[in-house]
């Protein structure tokens, strides 16, 4: 009787293991060759701590990287493959956004609940503005010259005048907030409300939520990128490793794809119509967005903590800051599309 009981226990453990493996396999893309070729690697200063968002000025070839663990913004000349400068004392910096037309960089200092305004040319701090709780991602509304700051825990967006740095107002989302993006064609803001699994549509003038787009099949929508001309929104669901495509005109989910576990930052290259999804698990998924529905053309493990990506629309290179490159020190990985 005792032997039979242990056999049943062993069988139960085996069945559970099979279910877990099957579920894990289902929730991530099957490994395949990434359609990329290594071009180079730039050593980055600071310790091997977490990096967060990165933002590129493609005309000048300047990439701004948030080194969260060091509370620094690192400026890299990607054409010359060298670090230009390090901007210190941006407390627990998460988001970073360069606006080339203004020669300014905006960074969220999560440790102080503020957005910091930097001079792109000199790296000097030229302004600070208070935000809500836990500022993270950023977006720029060129029509109103306004910067939107996502306050993840506060469930709000702080809207800042891009020229003066003054706070213009606050938008209330009614739940924990993910990323934000501006749709220039329809002149509206889109915001992930990740605790409600929906996209909120906001009037950028009144800051009011005008409607909400349901995201069936998504668990905790955090990442967000737009292809305005193609009228598509790409939403990364970090709770179940899914990428959803949402029609910007239909406001409905038009497709899904499996991506790496814990997807975080998305980058869209409009010239190639290609989407990059970087995940906390170190997996990168590359999708071809031609034809209205993104198709996975490659996926695989890139590097530990390679959850950040920026794409250059001019050269089509993609960049990944990681705590440990091939030498074991912080590095910026440079990749180009494979022929």
C-alpha positions as CSV (number, residue, x, y, z in Angstrom):
1,X,0.0,0.0,0.0
2,X,2.8,2.4,0.9
3,X,4.7,1.6,-2.3
4,X,1.5,2.2,-4.4
5,X,1.0,5.6,-2.6
6,X,4.5,6.7,-3.5
7,X,3.9,5.6,-7.1
8,X,0.8,7.8,-7.3
9,X,2.7,10.7,-5.8
10,X,5.5,10.3,-8.4
11,X,3.0,10.1,-11.2
12,X,1.3,13.3,-10.0
13,X,4.7,15.1,-9.9
14,X,5.4,13.9,-13.5
15,X,2.1,15.1,-14.8
16,X,2.5,18.4,-13.1
17,X,6.0,18.8,-14.6
18,X,4.6,18.0,-18.1
19,X,1.9,20.6,-17.7
20,X,4.4,23.3,-16.5
21,X,6.7,22.5,-19.4
22,X,3.9,22.6,-21.9
23,X,2.6,25.9,-20.5
24,X,6.0,27.4,-20.6
25,X,6.6,26.3,-24.2
26,X,3.2,27.7,-25.2
27,X,3.9,31.1,-23.7
28,X,7.1,31.8,-25.5
29,X,8.2,31.6,-29.1
30,X,10.1,28.6,-30.3
31,X,13.9,29.5,-30.5
32,X,15.1,30.3,-34.0
33,X,18.0,32.2,-35.5
34,X,17.7,36.0,-34.8
35,X,17.8,37.8,-38.2
36,X,20.6,40.0,-36.9
37,X,24.4,40.3,-37.2
38,X,26.7,41.5,-34.4
39,X,28.3,44.8,-35.5
40,X,30.1,46.0,-32.4
41,X,30.0,46.5,-28.7
42,X,30.6,49.8,-26.8
43,X,31.9,49.6,-23.2
44,X,29.7,51.5,-20.9
45,X,30.8,53.2,-17.6
46,X,29.4,52.3,-14.2
47,X,28.7,49.1,-12.4
48,X,26.9,46.0,-13.7
49,X,23.5,47.2,-12.5
50,X,20.1,47.6,-14.3
51,X,19.6,49.7,-17.4
52,X,16.2,50.9,-18.4
53,X,14.9,52.8,-21.5
54,X,17.0,54.2,-24.3
55,X,16.2,56.9,-26.8
56,X,17.9,57.8,-30.1
57,X,18.4,61.0,-32.0
58,X,18.9,59.4,-35.4
59,X,20.1,62.4,-37.3
60,X,23.0,63.0,-34.9
61,X,23.6,59.4,-34.0
62,X,23.2,60.1,-30.3
63,X,21.7,57.4,-28.0
64,X,20.7,58.3,-24.5
65,X,20.6,55.3,-22.1
66,X,19.0,55.3,-18.6
67,X,21.4,53.5,-16.2
68,X,18.9,53.0,-13.5
69,X,21.2,51.3,-11.0
70,X,23.8,54.1,-11.3
71,X,21.2,57.0,-11.4
72,X,22.9,58.2,-14.6
73,X,22.0,59.0,-18.2
74,X,24.7,57.7,-20.5
75,X,25.1,59.5,-23.9
76,X,26.6,57.3,-26.6
77,X,27.7,58.4,-30.2
78,X,26.6,55.2,-32.0
79,X,28.3,56.3,-35.2
80,X,31.7,56.7,-33.6
81,X,31.0,53.8,-31.1
82,X,32.1,55.9,-28.0
83,X,30.6,57.3,-24.9
84,X,30.2,61.1,-25.1
85,X,29.3,61.9,-21.5
86,X,27.7,60.6,-18.4
87,X,25.0,62.7,-16.7
88,X,24.9,61.9,-13.0
89,X,22.4,62.4,-10.2
90,X,19.2,61.5,-12.1
91,X,17.8,59.4,-9.2
92,X,16.8,55.9,-10.2
93,X,16.3,57.0,-13.8
94,X,13.8,54.9,-15.7
95,X,12.5,56.6,-18.8
96,X,14.5,58.7,-21.2
97,X,13.3,60.6,-24.3
98,X,15.2,62.8,-26.7
99,X,13.3,65.4,-28.7
100,X,15.7,66.3,-31.5
101,X,13.7,69.4,-32.6
102,X,14.2,70.9,-29.2
103,X,17.7,69.6,-28.5
104,X,16.4,68.4,-25.2
105,X,16.3,65.2,-23.3
106,X,13.7,64.3,-20.7
107,X,14.3,61.7,-18.0
108,X,12.1,60.3,-15.3
109,X,13.9,60.4,-11.9
110,X,11.8,57.7,-10.1
111,X,13.7,58.1,-6.9
112,X,12.5,61.7,-6.5
113,X,9.2,61.5,-8.4
114,X,10.2,64.1,-11.0
115,X,11.0,64.6,-14.6
116,X,14.4,66.1,-15.4
117,X,15.0,68.2,-18.4
118,X,18.5,68.0,-20.0
119,X,20.3,70.0,-22.7
120,X,21.1,67.6,-25.5
121,X,24.2,69.5,-26.5
122,X,25.8,69.9,-23.1
123,X,24.1,67.4,-20.8
124,X,23.3,70.2,-18.3
125,X,20.2,70.0,-16.2
126,X,18.0,72.9,-17.3
127,X,14.8,72.0,-15.4
128,X,12.9,69.7,-13.1
129,X,9.2,69.1,-12.6
130,X,7.3,67.1,-10.0
131,X,5.3,64.0,-11.2
132,X,3.1,61.4,-9.6
133,X,4.2,58.2,-7.9
134,X,6.9,56.2,-9.7
135,X,7.4,58.0,-13.1
136,X,8.5,55.6,-15.8
137,X,7.8,55.9,-19.6
138,X,7.6,59.1,-21.6
139,X,6.0,60.4,-24.8
140,X,6.1,63.6,-26.8
141,X,3.1,65.4,-28.3
142,X,4.7,67.7,-30.9
143,X,1.4,69.5,-31.7
144,X,1.1,70.9,-28.2
145,X,4.8,70.7,-27.4
146,X,4.0,68.6,-24.3
147,X,5.8,65.7,-22.6
148,X,3.7,63.0,-21.0
149,X,5.1,61.1,-18.0
150,X,3.7,57.8,-17.0
151,X,3.3,57.5,-13.2
152,X,3.0,53.7,-12.9
153,X,2.0,53.3,-9.3
154,X,0.1,56.6,-9.1
155,X,-2.2,55.6,-12.0
156,X,-1.7,59.0,-13.7
157,X,0.0,60.9,-16.4
158,X,1.8,64.1,-15.6
159,X,1.8,66.5,-18.6
160,X,4.7,68.9,-18.8
161,X,5.4,71.9,-21.1
162,X,8.3,70.8,-23.2
163,X,9.7,74.3,-23.5
164,X,9.3,75.6,-19.9
165,X,9.3,72.4,-17.9
166,X,6.1,73.6,-16.1
167,X,3.4,71.1,-15.2
168,X,0.3,71.6,-17.3
169,X,-1.9,69.1,-15.7
170,X,-2.6,65.5,-14.7
171,X,-4.6,62.8,-16.4
172,X,-6.2,60.1,-14.2
173,X,-6.3,56.6,-15.6
174,X,-8.1,54.6,-12.9
175,X,-5.5,51.9,-12.6
176,X,-1.8,51.1,-12.6
177,X,-0.3,52.6,-15.7
178,X,2.1,51.1,-18.3
179,X,3.5,53.0,-21.3
180,X,2.2,56.0,-23.2
181,X,2.3,56.9,-26.9
182,X,1.1,59.8,-29.1
183,X,-0.9,59.0,-32.2
184,X,-0.2,62.0,-34.5
185,X,-2.7,60.9,-37.2
186,X,-5.7,60.8,-34.9
187,X,-4.2,63.4,-32.5
188,X,-4.7,61.4,-29.3
189,X,-2.8,59.8,-26.5
190,X,-2.8,56.0,-25.9
191,X,-1.9,54.7,-22.5
192,X,-1.6,51.1,-21.2
193,X,-3.7,50.6,-18.1
194,X,-2.0,47.4,-17.1
195,X,-4.0,46.6,-14.0
196,X,-7.2,46.7,-16.2
197,X,-5.8,45.0,-19.3
198,X,-6.9,47.9,-21.6
199,X,-5.7,50.8,-23.6
200,X,-7.0,54.2,-22.6
201,X,-7.6,56.8,-25.3
202,X,-7.2,60.4,-24.1
203,X,-7.9,63.8,-25.5
204,X,-4.4,65.5,-25.3
205,X,-6.1,68.9,-24.8
206,X,-8.5,68.2,-22.0
207,X,-6.5,65.2,-20.6
208,X,-9.7,63.3,-20.3
209,X,-10.2,59.6,-21.0
210,X,-12.5,59.5,-24.0
211,X,-12.8,55.7,-24.3
212,X,-11.2,52.4,-23.4
213,X,-10.0,49.6,-25.7
214,X,-10.4,46.1,-24.3
215,X,-7.4,43.8,-24.7
216,X,-8.7,40.2,-24.6
217,X,-5.9,37.7,-24.2
218,X,-3.6,40.1,-22.5
219,X,-2.3,39.9,-19.0
220,X,-0.8,43.2,-17.7
221,X,-0.2,45.3,-20.8
222,X,3.0,47.3,-20.2
223,X,5.0,47.8,-23.4
224,X,3.6,50.0,-26.2
225,X,4.7,51.1,-29.6
226,X,2.9,52.6,-32.5
227,X,3.1,52.4,-36.3
228,X,0.9,55.5,-37.0
229,X,1.1,55.3,-40.8
230,X,0.1,51.6,-40.8
231,X,-2.5,52.4,-38.2
232,X,-1.3,49.8,-35.7
233,X,-0.5,49.7,-32.0
234,X,1.7,47.0,-30.6
235,X,1.1,46.0,-27.0
236,X,3.4,43.8,-24.9
237,X,1.7,41.8,-22.1
238,X,4.3,40.9,-19.5
239,X,2.0,38.7,-17.5
240,X,1.6,36.1,-20.2
241,X,4.4,36.8,-22.8
242,X,2.1,37.9,-25.6
243,X,2.2,40.7,-28.2
244,X,-1.1,42.1,-29.3
245,X,-1.7,44.1,-32.5
246,X,-4.5,46.6,-32.2
247,X,-6.0,48.5,-35.1
248,X,-5.8,52.2,-34.4
249,X,-8.9,52.8,-36.5
250,X,-10.9,49.7,-35.6
251,X,-9.8,49.9,-32.0
252,X,-9.9,46.1,-31.9
253,X,-7.2,43.4,-31.4
254,X,-6.4,42.1,-34.8
255,X,-3.7,39.5,-33.9
256,X,-1.5,38.0,-31.2
257,X,2.0,36.5,-31.1
258,X,4.1,34.7,-28.5
259,X,7.2,36.6,-27.4
260,X,9.9,36.1,-24.7
261,X,9.0,35.8,-21.1
262,X,8.4,39.2,-19.3
263,X,8.4,41.4,-22.4
264,X,9.4,45.0,-21.6
265,X,10.6,47.5,-24.2
266,X,9.4,47.6,-27.8
267,X,11.1,49.4,-30.7
268,X,9.6,49.9,-34.2
269,X,11.7,50.6,-37.3
270,X,9.3,52.2,-39.8
271,X,11.7,51.9,-42.7
272,X,11.9,48.1,-42.5
273,X,8.4,47.8,-40.9
274,X,10.1,45.7,-38.3
275,X,9.3,45.4,-34.6
276,X,11.7,44.4,-31.8
277,X,10.4,43.1,-28.5
278,X,13.0,42.9,-25.7
279,X,12.2,40.8,-22.6
280,X,13.4,40.7,-19.0
281,X,14.3,37.1,-19.6
282,X,16.9,38.2,-22.1
283,X,14.9,36.9,-25.0
284,X,14.6,39.0,-28.1
285,X,11.7,38.6,-30.6
286,X,11.8,40.2,-34.1
287,X,8.7,40.5,-36.1
288,X,7.9,41.6,-39.7
289,X,4.9,43.9,-39.6
290,X,4.2,44.0,-43.3
291,X,0.7,42.9,-44.3
292,X,-1.1,44.2,-41.3
293,X,-0.3,41.4,-38.9
294,X,3.3,41.0,-37.4
295,X,4.9,37.7,-38.0
296,X,7.8,36.4,-35.9
297,X,10.9,36.1,-38.1
298,X,13.3,35.3,-35.3
299,X,13.6,34.8,-31.6
300,X,16.2,33.7,-29.1
301,X,18.2,34.6,-26.1
302,X,20.3,37.7,-26.7
303,X,21.9,38.4,-23.3
304,X,21.1,38.4,-19.6
305,X,18.9,41.4,-18.7
306,X,18.7,42.5,-22.4
307,X,15.2,44.0,-21.8
308,X,15.9,47.4,-23.5
309,X,16.1,48.1,-27.3
310,X,16.3,51.2,-29.5
311,X,16.1,51.1,-33.3
312,X,17.7,53.5,-35.7
313,X,15.3,54.2,-38.6
314,X,18.2,55.5,-40.8
315,X,20.8,52.7,-40.5
316,X,18.4,50.0,-39.3
317,X,20.8,49.1,-36.5
318,X,19.3,48.1,-33.1
319,X,21.0,48.7,-29.8
320,X,20.8,46.9,-26.5
321,X,22.4,48.1,-23.2
322,X,23.2,45.2,-20.9
323,X,24.9,44.9,-17.5
324,X,27.5,42.5,-18.8
325,X,28.8,42.3,-22.4
326,X,31.3,39.8,-23.8
327,X,34.0,41.2,-21.4
328,X,31.7,40.9,-18.3
329,X,31.4,44.7,-18.0
330,X,28.4,46.9,-19.0
331,X,28.1,47.3,-22.7
332,X,25.9,48.5,-25.5
333,X,25.3,45.8,-28.1
334,X,25.1,46.9,-31.7
335,X,23.2,44.7,-34.2
336,X,22.2,45.1,-37.9
337,X,19.8,43.1,-40.0
338,X,21.4,40.0,-41.4
339,X,21.5,39.8,-45.2
